Amino acid sequence: MSRMWTTAVAGAAAGLGVAMPVGAVGVLLVQEGMRDRRGAVAAASAVAVVDLAYAAAATALGPWVASTLSGVEAWVRLVAAAVLAGIAGRGLWGSRGPAAPRL
């Protein structure tokens, strides 16, 4: 295989790794596909439609939101950091004690 093809295949593999992460929804779709193919196709179609709706909303409203928040970027970052710190603190606080026994 030539160097060009090796680089192209490596780039395509890296692109697929970034473009197709298997998150919680992907795992659920795979599990559904193992049980019922028709149900998995319907679920994947629904996920794609919702993803398209989110992308369309972000494309349509993104410039307006950016221009509206153009003067307060620092405050938006501070609030986002505080929310993330609160989520992290709650997770740490909840994990400090012994785990409850599962029955």
Phi, psi and omega per residue, in radians:
M1 nan 2.366 -3.103
S2 -1.309 2.891 -3.111
R3 -1.107 -0.637 3.137
M4 -1.098 -0.788 -3.135
W5 -1.176 -0.662 3.102
T6 -1.073 -0.772 3.114
T7 -1.155 -0.713 3.138
A8 -1.124 -0.751 3.139
V9 -1.172 -0.699 3.101
A10 -1.115 -0.709 3.100
G11 -1.151 -0.690 3.111
A12 -1.151 -0.711 3.117
A13 -1.133 -0.727 3.103
A14 -1.139 -0.685 3.110
G15 -1.116 -0.710 3.088
L16 -1.156 -0.637 3.109
G17 -1.107 -0.596 3.122
V18 -1.449 -0.686 -3.031
A19 -1.373 -0.467 -3.058
M20 -2.158 1.097 3.095
P21 -1.232 2.480 3.119
V22 -1.676 1.631 3.105
G23 -1.652 -2.788 -3.097
A24 -1.098 -0.730 -3.128
V25 -1.166 -0.722 3.109
G26 -1.065 -0.721 3.113
V27 -1.133 -0.733 3.105
L28 -1.092 -0.680 3.122
L29 -1.172 -0.682 3.096
V30 -1.131 -0.744 3.104
Q31 -1.091 -0.732 3.109
E32 -1.129 -0.657 3.122
G33 -1.135 -0.539 3.093
M34 -1.258 -0.441 3.135
R35 -1.569 -0.845 -3.019
D36 -2.607 1.966 -3.076
R37 -1.136 -0.710 -3.123
R38 -1.123 -0.726 3.088
G39 -1.132 -0.643 3.124
A40 -1.176 -0.689 3.111
V41 -1.129 -0.722 3.111
A42 -1.127 -0.757 3.141
A43 -1.145 -0.737 3.131
A44 -1.137 -0.651 3.091
S45 -1.125 -0.729 3.112
A46 -1.109 -0.737 3.108
V47 -1.089 -0.721 3.137
A48 -1.142 -0.675 3.138
V49 -1.168 -0.754 3.128
V50 -1.150 -0.718 3.097
D51 -1.081 -0.712 3.082
L52 -1.093 -0.717 3.126
A53 -1.115 -0.740 3.096
Y54 -1.107 -0.737 3.133
A55 -1.127 -0.712 3.118
A56 -1.137 -0.731 3.114
A57 -1.130 -0.726 3.122
A58 -1.136 -0.676 3.125
T59 -1.204 -0.708 -3.099
A60 -1.308 -0.716 -3.032
L61 -1.723 -0.226 -3.077
G62 -0.989 -0.879 3.128
P63 -1.081 -0.657 3.118
W64 -1.140 -0.787 3.128
V65 -1.119 -0.729 3.141
A66 -1.094 -0.737 3.141
S67 -1.242 -0.577 3.123
T68 -1.184 -0.685 -3.091
L69 -1.652 0.212 -3.022
S70 -1.096 -0.491 -3.115
G71 -1.614 -0.121 -3.034
V72 -2.186 0.600 -3.105
E73 -1.044 -0.686 -3.108
A74 -1.091 -0.738 3.131
W75 -1.167 -0.682 3.104
V76 -1.075 -0.743 3.118
R77 -1.130 -0.722 3.129
L78 -1.123 -0.748 3.118
V79 -1.134 -0.738 3.106
A80 -1.085 -0.730 3.112
A81 -1.131 -0.686 3.115
A82 -1.145 -0.706 3.111
V83 -1.110 -0.798 3.118
L84 -1.106 -0.700 3.094
A85 -1.125 -0.675 3.090
G86 -1.119 -0.731 3.099
I87 -1.114 -0.752 3.120
A88 -1.128 -0.745 3.124
G89 -1.100 -0.729 3.110
R90 -1.110 -0.718 3.111
G91 -1.127 -0.732 3.107
L92 -1.169 -0.719 -3.141
W93 -1.109 -0.692 -3.133
G94 -1.271 -0.389 -3.103
S95 -1.664 0.077 -3.051
R96 -1.392 -0.431 -3.105
G97 -1.637 3.010 3.092
P98 -1.181 2.591 -3.135
A99 -1.215 2.484 3.110
A100 -1.231 2.438 3.138
P101 -1.173 2.413 3.102
R102 -1.667 2.375 3.126
L103 -1.775 nan nan
